[in-house]
């Protein structure tokens, strides 16, 4: 990353003409400060039960729910393009949802089988699994609800059980996205006690109560369950920045190996502050609403989709993100190979 401190002498015209290095493509490439590479990209994949049937997600053009019988081949193709990690998000059958989300810690649940499927097909592919209860609960909240409130400590206990079955299935990185207090330390302790000391934790440390999550909730089937409820009493207020630094510092102290800022583009300032303040890998998430806005504009002929996507992802790198979750990972990786 370029130094934040400049000691250049005052520029004077015409001795200094900044356009000189912009005039030709070969020179622009030589002096480029940031480069996007396929290995920077993490591919979030929606999975569902079924055989040989991908289900399109209407609010996310180009994105499908993928069944396990073709998940392995999809993982192989992504890996061949240079993508090093896949993040799993399940669409759970309604009959398996309960108020407490018990299916989340079933050893044979959809995510655990998906982890094994990917590892059998591409052993070297990194697998990230989301630790949260919302895909599994009848109410669509990320935790256990009592008297209309998501309770913290009982939810953390459930998340520990969920993380353990994922680790047992072969998951490389468990990614708590729930925003409960103390869950990173509890999950780290549970993993250590069970012999999973090498399983990494990606903490969704600064996850905001954003309006940009709508298409994702359609994709995992929690939107209908959530109804008119919201997640403001545990996800972060979009107006707060210092609070994000406190959240991130706590998660690092509790044992996080890397931290996430979510959403991405509306929170570039948070990514930049985090990268500048903490010596830890910072990941960014180009969330479903960000992706959908670009795709909708493309469908209306308002944007060059490839250029807009590359520019958006490069902005994350410029702000300080080491890796980026994007639903466009496979398409972007192909572009980067051209």
C-alpha beads as a LAMMPS data file, in Angstrom:
LAMMPS data file: protein, C-alpha beads

338 atoms
337 bonds

1 atom types
1 bond types

-500.0 500.0 xlo xhi
-500.0 500.0 ylo yhi
-500.0 500.0 zlo zhi

Masses

1 110.0

Atoms # bond

1 1 1 0.000 0.000 0.000
2 1 1 1.406 3.464 -0.866
3 1 1 2.604 5.523 2.062
4 1 1 0.074 7.905 3.589
5 1 1 2.862 10.479 4.064
6 1 1 4.033 12.630 1.134
7 1 1 7.316 14.578 1.137
8 1 1 7.272 15.734 -2.482
9 1 1 8.394 19.267 -3.344
10 1 1 5.694 21.685 -4.509
11 1 1 4.638 20.854 -8.087
12 1 1 5.118 23.605 -10.637
13 1 1 3.780 23.858 -14.172
14 1 1 5.106 23.379 -16.846
15 1 1 8.035 21.467 -15.325
16 1 1 5.456 19.135 -13.790
17 1 1 2.813 17.794 -16.125
18 1 1 0.918 15.008 -14.363
19 1 1 -0.737 13.960 -17.614
20 1 1 2.567 12.700 -19.003
21 1 1 2.254 9.324 -17.289
22 1 1 -1.426 9.017 -18.276
23 1 1 -1.004 9.537 -22.001
24 1 1 -0.451 5.907 -23.038
25 1 1 -1.857 2.634 -21.757
26 1 1 1.474 0.897 -21.216
27 1 1 2.641 3.727 -18.967
28 1 1 -0.616 3.889 -17.006
29 1 1 -0.085 0.187 -16.230
30 1 1 3.517 0.762 -15.142
31 1 1 2.622 3.465 -12.603
32 1 1 -0.650 1.950 -11.328
33 1 1 -0.731 1.977 -7.523
34 1 1 -3.231 -0.844 -6.883
35 1 1 -3.972 -4.026 -8.808
36 1 1 -6.920 -6.364 -8.535
37 1 1 -6.085 -10.075 -8.790
38 1 1 -8.351 -13.160 -8.829
39 1 1 -6.757 -14.282 -5.560
40 1 1 -8.184 -11.120 -3.927
41 1 1 -11.712 -12.378 -4.573
42 1 1 -13.890 -14.552 -2.355
43 1 1 -16.924 -16.059 -4.072
44 1 1 -20.101 -16.120 -1.925
45 1 1 -22.183 -19.105 -3.036
46 1 1 -25.820 -19.748 -2.210
47 1 1 -26.559 -23.454 -1.811
48 1 1 -29.796 -25.426 -1.647
49 1 1 -31.117 -28.960 -1.670
50 1 1 -31.926 -30.575 -4.984
51 1 1 -30.183 -32.227 -7.872
52 1 1 -28.765 -30.653 -11.024
53 1 1 -30.995 -27.629 -10.701
54 1 1 -29.634 -24.137 -10.276
55 1 1 -32.306 -21.672 -9.161
56 1 1 -31.949 -18.066 -10.373
57 1 1 -32.307 -15.309 -7.766
58 1 1 -34.510 -12.651 -9.346
59 1 1 -33.107 -9.735 -7.336
60 1 1 -29.489 -10.720 -8.135
61 1 1 -29.138 -11.104 -11.925
62 1 1 -26.600 -13.769 -12.837
63 1 1 -26.604 -15.382 -9.375
64 1 1 -28.122 -18.807 -8.684
65 1 1 -28.717 -21.091 -5.757
66 1 1 -26.523 -24.112 -6.455
67 1 1 -27.281 -27.733 -5.464
68 1 1 -24.558 -29.906 -3.994
69 1 1 -24.318 -32.278 -6.951
70 1 1 -22.837 -29.540 -9.143
71 1 1 -21.177 -27.487 -6.401
72 1 1 -17.897 -29.379 -6.733
73 1 1 -17.586 -28.647 -10.459
74 1 1 -18.380 -24.977 -9.826
75 1 1 -15.665 -24.864 -7.183
76 1 1 -13.149 -26.452 -9.571
77 1 1 -13.931 -23.890 -12.273
78 1 1 -13.557 -21.001 -9.835
79 1 1 -10.263 -22.356 -8.546
80 1 1 -8.899 -22.716 -12.065
81 1 1 -9.595 -19.000 -12.554
82 1 1 -7.434 -18.189 -9.522
83 1 1 -10.175 -17.823 -6.883
84 1 1 -8.797 -19.245 -3.646
85 1 1 -11.834 -19.240 -1.349
86 1 1 -15.586 -19.825 -1.414
87 1 1 -18.032 -18.591 1.236
88 1 1 -21.172 -20.658 1.797
89 1 1 -24.680 -19.343 2.454
90 1 1 -27.545 -21.848 2.716
91 1 1 -31.159 -21.638 1.640
92 1 1 -32.747 -23.944 4.199
93 1 1 -35.980 -25.831 3.617
94 1 1 -38.899 -24.354 5.561
95 1 1 -39.612 -27.648 7.327
96 1 1 -36.152 -27.517 8.969
97 1 1 -36.531 -24.020 10.425
98 1 1 -37.267 -23.643 14.141
99 1 1 -37.430 -20.716 16.597
100 1 1 -33.931 -21.578 17.883
101 1 1 -32.426 -22.618 14.536
102 1 1 -31.432 -26.113 15.731
103 1 1 -30.543 -27.266 12.196
104 1 1 -27.544 -24.895 12.327
105 1 1 -25.618 -27.348 14.526
106 1 1 -26.771 -30.565 12.890
107 1 1 -23.662 -32.483 11.786
108 1 1 -25.315 -33.408 8.486
109 1 1 -26.845 -30.059 7.627
110 1 1 -26.622 -28.493 4.188
111 1 1 -23.552 -26.379 4.958
112 1 1 -21.577 -29.273 6.474
113 1 1 -22.299 -31.423 3.424
114 1 1 -21.339 -28.538 1.135
115 1 1 -18.009 -28.084 2.934
116 1 1 -17.218 -31.768 2.417
117 1 1 -18.324 -31.581 -1.232
118 1 1 -15.947 -28.713 -1.988
119 1 1 -13.061 -30.287 -0.087
120 1 1 -13.536 -33.581 -1.951
121 1 1 -13.577 -31.784 -5.311
122 1 1 -10.873 -29.166 -4.672
123 1 1 -8.898 -29.906 -1.497
124 1 1 -6.830 -26.743 -1.885
125 1 1 -9.876 -24.437 -2.055
126 1 1 -10.404 -22.403 1.109
127 1 1 -13.902 -22.754 2.539
128 1 1 -15.541 -20.054 4.640
129 1 1 -18.817 -20.747 6.433
130 1 1 -21.123 -18.092 7.825
131 1 1 -21.900 -18.459 11.538
132 1 1 -25.370 -17.029 12.159
133 1 1 -28.830 -18.422 12.789
134 1 1 -30.982 -16.360 10.409
135 1 1 -31.177 -18.964 7.597
136 1 1 -32.350 -21.539 10.161
137 1 1 -34.857 -19.588 12.288
138 1 1 -38.587 -19.230 11.727
139 1 1 -38.353 -15.527 12.627
140 1 1 -35.368 -14.675 10.397
141 1 1 -33.292 -13.125 13.166
142 1 1 -29.588 -13.948 13.632
143 1 1 -30.115 -15.287 17.143
144 1 1 -32.498 -16.781 19.684
145 1 1 -35.498 -14.580 20.450
146 1 1 -37.109 -14.314 23.880
147 1 1 -39.957 -11.891 24.582
148 1 1 -39.347 -10.193 21.248
149 1 1 -35.635 -9.572 21.866
150 1 1 -32.606 -11.367 20.402
151 1 1 -30.815 -12.599 23.528
152 1 1 -27.043 -12.397 23.469
153 1 1 -25.566 -15.139 25.645
154 1 1 -27.884 -17.992 24.631
155 1 1 -27.256 -17.069 21.014
156 1 1 -23.481 -17.172 21.566
157 1 1 -23.781 -20.683 23.011
158 1 1 -25.707 -21.772 19.911
159 1 1 -23.151 -20.159 17.608
160 1 1 -20.358 -22.115 19.298
161 1 1 -22.176 -25.359 18.499
162 1 1 -22.676 -24.216 14.903
163 1 1 -19.005 -23.310 14.483
164 1 1 -17.887 -26.675 15.864
165 1 1 -19.881 -28.757 13.358
166 1 1 -18.492 -26.600 10.552
167 1 1 -14.929 -27.113 11.765
168 1 1 -15.546 -30.852 12.069
169 1 1 -16.768 -30.892 8.446
170 1 1 -13.478 -29.370 7.281
171 1 1 -14.232 -25.640 7.172
172 1 1 -11.073 -23.497 7.073
173 1 1 -12.606 -20.234 8.280
174 1 1 -15.720 -19.795 10.413
175 1 1 -17.218 -16.349 9.975
176 1 1 -19.521 -15.107 12.742
177 1 1 -21.794 -12.520 11.142
178 1 1 -24.344 -12.230 13.963
179 1 1 -22.900 -9.221 15.873
180 1 1 -23.505 -10.705 19.328
181 1 1 -21.154 -9.442 22.036
182 1 1 -18.406 -11.842 23.092
183 1 1 -18.999 -14.442 20.429
184 1 1 -15.465 -14.355 18.980
185 1 1 -13.856 -15.235 22.317
186 1 1 -16.406 -17.955 23.008
187 1 1 -16.043 -19.525 19.564
188 1 1 -12.242 -19.348 19.791
189 1 1 -12.331 -21.112 23.166
190 1 1 -14.740 -23.768 21.859
191 1 1 -12.547 -24.456 18.820
192 1 1 -9.406 -24.699 20.956
193 1 1 -11.063 -27.071 23.421
194 1 1 -12.242 -29.338 20.596
195 1 1 -8.804 -29.520 18.953
196 1 1 -9.547 -27.109 16.089
197 1 1 -6.771 -24.679 16.956
198 1 1 -5.964 -24.158 13.254
199 1 1 -9.512 -23.175 12.263
200 1 1 -9.506 -19.461 11.543
201 1 1 -12.120 -16.905 12.568
202 1 1 -13.205 -14.135 10.227
203 1 1 -15.130 -11.724 12.439
204 1 1 -17.856 -9.663 10.818
205 1 1 -16.606 -7.004 13.208
206 1 1 -18.278 -3.947 11.672
207 1 1 -21.552 -5.178 10.206
208 1 1 -24.001 -2.353 9.767
209 1 1 -27.803 -2.441 9.897
210 1 1 -27.892 -1.641 6.202
211 1 1 -30.623 -1.195 3.612
212 1 1 -28.363 -2.981 1.093
213 1 1 -29.012 -6.552 2.322
214 1 1 -32.436 -7.073 0.737
215 1 1 -31.483 -9.355 -2.180
216 1 1 -29.349 -11.534 0.124
217 1 1 -32.322 -12.143 2.402
218 1 1 -34.320 -13.195 -0.656
219 1 1 -31.537 -15.581 -1.611
220 1 1 -31.325 -17.388 1.743
221 1 1 -35.071 -17.267 2.321
222 1 1 -35.036 -15.168 5.502
223 1 1 -36.814 -12.084 4.126
224 1 1 -40.281 -13.589 4.455
225 1 1 -39.536 -14.866 7.963
226 1 1 -38.133 -11.507 9.067
227 1 1 -41.200 -9.643 7.786
228 1 1 -41.346 -6.071 9.059
229 1 1 -38.828 -6.721 11.826
230 1 1 -35.285 -5.364 11.621
231 1 1 -31.843 -6.015 13.127
232 1 1 -31.041 -2.573 14.477
233 1 1 -30.693 -3.753 18.071
234 1 1 -27.566 -5.783 17.267
235 1 1 -26.179 -4.635 13.915
236 1 1 -24.369 -1.296 13.849
237 1 1 -25.872 2.151 13.296
238 1 1 -24.771 3.370 9.824
239 1 1 -23.974 6.772 11.326
240 1 1 -21.242 5.424 13.636
241 1 1 -17.534 5.157 12.910
242 1 1 -15.772 5.234 16.295
243 1 1 -18.049 2.451 17.508
244 1 1 -16.800 0.294 14.631
245 1 1 -13.238 0.739 15.869
246 1 1 -14.294 -0.464 19.327
247 1 1 -16.046 -3.500 17.838
248 1 1 -13.000 -4.368 15.747
249 1 1 -10.573 -3.930 18.651
250 1 1 -12.671 -6.235 20.833
251 1 1 -12.912 -8.938 18.178
252 1 1 -9.150 -8.853 17.607
253 1 1 -8.531 -9.096 21.362
254 1 1 -10.861 -12.110 21.529
255 1 1 -8.968 -14.017 18.837
256 1 1 -10.174 -12.981 15.376
257 1 1 -7.681 -13.810 12.627
258 1 1 -9.151 -11.305 10.185
259 1 1 -12.023 -8.801 10.293
260 1 1 -14.844 -7.881 7.932
261 1 1 -16.448 -4.544 7.118
262 1 1 -19.945 -4.963 5.674
263 1 1 -21.351 -3.445 3.460
264 1 1 -18.428 -2.339 1.328
265 1 1 -18.694 0.693 -0.933
266 1 1 -20.814 2.884 1.409
267 1 1 -18.269 2.159 4.162
268 1 1 -14.923 2.752 2.464
269 1 1 -14.033 5.143 5.285
270 1 1 -14.447 2.314 7.799
271 1 1 -12.286 -0.004 5.698
272 1 1 -9.607 2.680 5.496
273 1 1 -9.709 3.455 9.226
274 1 1 -9.529 -0.233 10.081
275 1 1 -6.608 -0.923 7.746
276 1 1 -4.738 2.083 9.118
277 1 1 -5.456 1.380 12.782
278 1 1 -5.000 -2.376 13.129
279 1 1 -2.292 -4.758 11.961
280 1 1 -4.714 -7.454 10.819
281 1 1 -6.141 -8.490 7.433
282 1 1 -9.271 -6.486 6.594
283 1 1 -11.881 -7.996 4.286
284 1 1 -14.693 -6.108 2.550
285 1 1 -18.077 -7.398 1.388
286 1 1 -19.636 -6.065 -1.785
287 1 1 -23.107 -6.949 -0.547
288 1 1 -26.118 -8.062 -2.544
289 1 1 -27.618 -4.588 -2.854
290 1 1 -24.373 -3.144 -4.206
291 1 1 -24.112 -5.967 -6.729
292 1 1 -27.799 -5.692 -7.691
293 1 1 -27.602 -1.932 -8.283
294 1 1 -24.794 -2.349 -10.798
295 1 1 -26.595 -5.225 -12.534
296 1 1 -29.884 -3.305 -12.681
297 1 1 -28.150 -0.279 -14.188
298 1 1 -26.510 -2.544 -16.776
299 1 1 -29.868 -4.073 -17.699
300 1 1 -31.205 -0.558 -18.290
301 1 1 -28.220 0.382 -20.436
302 1 1 -27.011 2.997 -17.968
303 1 1 -23.592 1.539 -17.105
304 1 1 -20.756 -0.438 -18.607
305 1 1 -21.086 -3.384 -16.208
306 1 1 -17.552 -4.735 -16.460
307 1 1 -15.952 -1.316 -15.990
308 1 1 -18.247 -0.393 -13.084
309 1 1 -17.610 -3.707 -11.311
310 1 1 -13.837 -3.473 -11.701
311 1 1 -13.839 0.143 -10.516
312 1 1 -15.919 -0.713 -7.441
313 1 1 -13.693 -3.635 -6.455
314 1 1 -10.523 -1.620 -7.018
315 1 1 -11.930 0.994 -4.631
316 1 1 -11.975 -1.647 -1.878
317 1 1 -8.314 -2.422 -2.523
318 1 1 -7.435 1.268 -2.525
319 1 1 -9.193 1.713 0.835
320 1 1 -7.096 -1.084 2.351
321 1 1 -9.057 -4.326 1.940
322 1 1 -6.916 -7.441 1.524
323 1 1 -9.763 -9.570 0.143
324 1 1 -13.239 -8.896 -1.207
325 1 1 -16.440 -10.915 -1.053
326 1 1 -18.258 -10.379 -4.364
327 1 1 -20.975 -12.282 -6.196
328 1 1 -19.200 -11.238 -9.385
329 1 1 -16.014 -13.098 -8.411
330 1 1 -16.105 -15.642 -11.229
331 1 1 -16.971 -13.081 -13.925
332 1 1 -14.339 -10.660 -12.648
333 1 1 -11.695 -13.376 -12.495
334 1 1 -12.393 -14.143 -16.160
335 1 1 -12.054 -10.449 -17.005
336 1 1 -8.743 -10.249 -15.191
337 1 1 -7.437 -13.144 -17.286
338 1 1 -8.259 -11.389 -20.564

Bonds

1 1 1 2
2 1 2 3
3 1 3 4
4 1 4 5
5 1 5 6
6 1 6 7
7 1 7 8
8 1 8 9
9 1 9 10
10 1 10 11
11 1 11 12
12 1 12 13
13 1 13 14
14 1 14 15
15 1 15 16
16 1 16 17
17 1 17 18
18 1 18 19
19 1 19 20
20 1 20 21
21 1 21 22
22 1 22 23
23 1 23 24
24 1 24 25
25 1 25 26
26 1 26 27
27 1 27 28
28 1 28 29
29 1 29 30
30 1 30 31
31 1 31 32
32 1 32 33
33 1 33 34
34 1 34 35
35 1 35 36
36 1 36 37
37 1 37 38
38 1 38 39
39 1 39 40
40 1 40 41
41 1 41 42
42 1 42 43
43 1 43 44
44 1 44 45
45 1 45 46
46 1 46 47
47 1 47 48
48 1 48 49
49 1 49 50
50 1 50 51
51 1 51 52
52 1 52 53
53 1 53 54
54 1 54 55
55 1 55 56
56 1 56 57
57 1 57 58
58 1 58 59
59 1 59 60
60 1 60 61
61 1 61 62
62 1 62 63
63 1 63 64
64 1 64 65
65 1 65 66
66 1 66 67
67 1 67 68
68 1 68 69
69 1 69 70
70 1 70 71
71 1 71 72
72 1 72 73
73 1 73 74
74 1 74 75
75 1 75 76
76 1 76 77
77 1 77 78
78 1 78 79
79 1 79 80
80 1 80 81
81 1 81 82
82 1 82 83
83 1 83 84
84 1 84 85
85 1 85 86
86 1 86 87
87 1 87 88
88 1 88 89
89 1 89 90
90 1 90 91
91 1 91 92
92 1 92 93
93 1 93 94
94 1 94 95
95 1 95 96
96 1 96 97
97 1 97 98
98 1 98 99
99 1 99 100
100 1 100 101
101 1 101 102
102 1 102 103
103 1 103 104
104 1 104 105
105 1 105 106
106 1 106 107
107 1 107 108
108 1 108 109
109 1 109 110
110 1 110 111
111 1 111 112
112 1 112 113
113 1 113 114
114 1 114 115
115 1 115 116
116 1 116 117
117 1 117 118
118 1 118 119
119 1 119 120
120 1 120 121
121 1 121 122
122 1 122 123
123 1 123 124
124 1 124 125
125 1 125 126
126 1 126 127
127 1 127 128
128 1 128 129
129 1 129 130
130 1 130 131
131 1 131 132
132 1 132 133
133 1 133 134
134 1 134 135
135 1 135 136
136 1 136 137
137 1 137 138
138 1 138 139
139 1 139 140
140 1 140 141
141 1 141 142
142 1 142 143
143 1 143 144
144 1 144 145
145 1 145 146
146 1 146 147
147 1 147 148
148 1 148 149
149 1 149 150
150 1 150 151
151 1 151 152
152 1 152 153
153 1 153 154
154 1 154 155
155 1 155 156
156 1 156 157
157 1 157 158
158 1 158 159
159 1 159 160
160 1 160 161
161 1 161 162
162 1 162 163
163 1 163 164
164 1 164 165
165 1 165 166
166 1 166 167
167 1 167 168
168 1 168 169
169 1 169 170
170 1 170 171
171 1 171 172
172 1 172 173
173 1 173 174
174 1 174 175
175 1 175 176
176 1 176 177
177 1 177 178
178 1 178 179
179 1 179 180
180 1 180 181
181 1 181 182
182 1 182 183
183 1 183 184
184 1 184 185
185 1 185 186
186 1 186 187
187 1 187 188
188 1 188 189
189 1 189 190
190 1 190 191
191 1 191 192
192 1 192 193
193 1 193 194
194 1 194 195
195 1 195 196
196 1 196 197
197 1 197 198
198 1 198 199
199 1 199 200
200 1 200 201
201 1 201 202
202 1 202 203
203 1 203 204
204 1 204 205
205 1 205 206
206 1 206 207
207 1 207 208
208 1 208 209
209 1 209 210
210 1 210 211
211 1 211 212
212 1 212 213
213 1 213 214
214 1 214 215
215 1 215 216
216 1 216 217
217 1 217 218
218 1 218 219
219 1 219 220
220 1 220 221
221 1 221 222
222 1 222 223
223 1 223 224
224 1 224 225
225 1 225 226
226 1 226 227
227 1 227 228
228 1 228 229
229 1 229 230
230 1 230 231
231 1 231 232
232 1 232 233
233 1 233 234
234 1 234 235
235 1 235 236
236 1 236 237
237 1 237 238
238 1 238 239
239 1 239 240
240 1 240 241
241 1 241 242
242 1 242 243
243 1 243 244
244 1 244 245
245 1 245 246
246 1 246 247
247 1 247 248
248 1 248 249
249 1 249 250
250 1 250 251
251 1 251 252
252 1 252 253
253 1 253 254
254 1 254 255
255 1 255 256
256 1 256 257
257 1 257 258
258 1 258 259
259 1 259 260
260 1 260 261
261 1 261 262
262 1 262 263
263 1 263 264
264 1 264 265
265 1 265 266
266 1 266 267
267 1 267 268
268 1 268 269
269 1 269 270
270 1 270 271
271 1 271 272
272 1 272 273
273 1 273 274
274 1 274 275
275 1 275 276
276 1 276 277
277 1 277 278
278 1 278 279
279 1 279 280
280 1 280 281
281 1 281 282
282 1 282 283
283 1 283 284
284 1 284 285
285 1 285 286
286 1 286 287
287 1 287 288
288 1 288 289
289 1 289 290
290 1 290 291
291 1 291 292
292 1 292 293
293 1 293 294
294 1 294 295
295 1 295 296
296 1 296 297
297 1 297 298
298 1 298 299
299 1 299 300
300 1 300 301
301 1 301 302
302 1 302 303
303 1 303 304
304 1 304 305
305 1 305 306
306 1 306 307
307 1 307 308
308 1 308 309
309 1 309 310
310 1 310 311
311 1 311 312
312 1 312 313
313 1 313 314
314 1 314 315
315 1 315 316
316 1 316 317
317 1 317 318
318 1 318 319
319 1 319 320
320 1 320 321
321 1 321 322
322 1 322 323
323 1 323 324
324 1 324 325
325 1 325 326
326 1 326 327
327 1 327 328
328 1 328 329
329 1 329 330
330 1 330 331
331 1 331 332
332 1 332 333
333 1 333 334
334 1 334 335
335 1 335 336
336 1 336 337
337 1 337 338
